[in-house]
Amino acid sequence: MSLDPGTPGPHRADRVQTAPVMAHAGRKLRPRAWGLALIGVVALLSSPTLTVWSASAEYGGADSDGHWIDGAGNPLSSAPPTVQVEAHTAPAALAVLLLVVVVGVFLPPTLERFGKRSLGDVVRYAAYLAVPVVVVVGVLIYSVWQGHVVMDQIDHEVLRPHGFPWGGVTVTTGHATR
């Protein structure tokens, strides 16, 4: 059987040659700098809103005769102290987030120029993972610290509560007013 009607059949090979069909290889999934920058901006903008709270306490007051008393009911010669605590994100926490994003954006192209492309990908993947971990772990630890340690200090009438290093506290002390 001949494929071309003009050629005789016995002198021509009667088989069809085939080549393997390969699927398109596509592009390798690589972490991109713009995605990391976007995640970093969202983390930097949302982190301060997740870690803001305030608490206040008065350590005494006035009795029925209008005389100052402390929290236990003992008379005082002057107004009892008050404390107002406002918690906020520490600048060091924001600096750590910014450092992770900057390293993840700018170090991989530098490594690629020196022939270390795969190491650059590892650095960028690590930055992609580090940003949410830093935010989530930081906020959880900060919230537990502020919720337990600082509130306990306020309950025990400590006038200078100590905030967690990941978040700062602004402490305002004063005296009760009538």
Secondary structure, DSSP 8 states (H G I E B T S, - for coil): --SSTTS-STTS--------------------HHHHHHHHHHHHHHHHHHT-EEEEEESEEE-TTS-EEETTS-B-SS--EEEEEEEEE-HHHHHHHHHHHHHHHHHHHHHHHTT-HHHHHHHHHHHHHHHHHHHHHHHHHHHHIIIIIIHHHHHTT-SS----TTEEEEEEEEE---
